[in-house]
Amino acid sequence: MLTYLILALLVGVVVRTMATTRQGGAASDKELTELRERMLRLEQSLETMTADMERVSEGQRFLTALLEERARTQPVIKPPPPPPPGG
């Protein structure tokens, strides 16, 4: 979901830039520099989130393998039988 939010932000920046360009000519150097800086920060944030998500995925894979190994080595515990009727 966060990825979609970042993607929406990115699209908004691009659309705003295109609208500025169409309305009054090219954007000023200051605006272009600001947009480049924002895009760089956005790219760095996205790379950081990607690395974090990969770490989470690795943790999930490890935990799944650990639980599967435990399930193979430990005996299966069966629930107790239901009580006899009427008693």
N, C-alpha and C positions, 0 to 999 in steps of 0.2 A: 504494500500500500504506500509506503514511503517512497518507493521508486516511482510510482505513478504521480505522486505529488511533485517530486523533483522534475519528472518529465513535463508535467503541466507548467511548472515554473519556467523551464527551458523554452517551451513553446511560446509562453507569454512574452518572454524576452525577445525572441525572434520576431514575433508578430509586432511587438512594439517598435522594434528597430525598422521593420519593413514599413510600418505606418508612418514613422518619422521620415523615412527616406522619401516616401511618395508625397507627403504633405508639403514639405518645404525644402526639398533638395536633400543633399547628403547630410548625415549627422556630423556634428562638430568633432574635432579630434578629442576633446575632453570626454564627450559621450562615448566615442568608440573605445577610448582607453578604459573608461569605467565599465563598459560592457565586457571588454576583454578580461578585466580583473574579476568581474563577477563570474564569467564563464570558467575561468581558471579555478576559482574557489569552488564552484559547483562541481567541476570535474574532480578536484581533489576530495571533496566530500563523498562523491559517488564511489571513488576508488576505495576510500576508507570503509564505507558501508559494505562494499563488495567483499573486502577482506574480512570484515567482521562476520558477515553472513557465511562465508566459507568456513570460518572457525566454528560457528554454531553448527553447520552441517557436519563438520568433522567430529564434533562432540556427540552429535546424535548418532552418527555411524558407530563411534566407539561404544556408546552406551548400549546400542542395539546388539552389537557383537558380544558385549559383556553379559547382557541379559540372556542371550541365546546360549552362551557357554554355560552359564549357571543353570539354565533350564535342562541342559543335557547332563550335567553332572549330579544334580540333586534329584532325589526320588520325587515322583509325583504324589502329592498329598490329595487323597480322595475325601470328599465331604462325607460326614457320617450318614448312615442310612436314615430314612425318615422313620418316625416312631410308628409302631403298629397301630392300625385303626382301633378306635374305641379304648385306647388304653393309656 
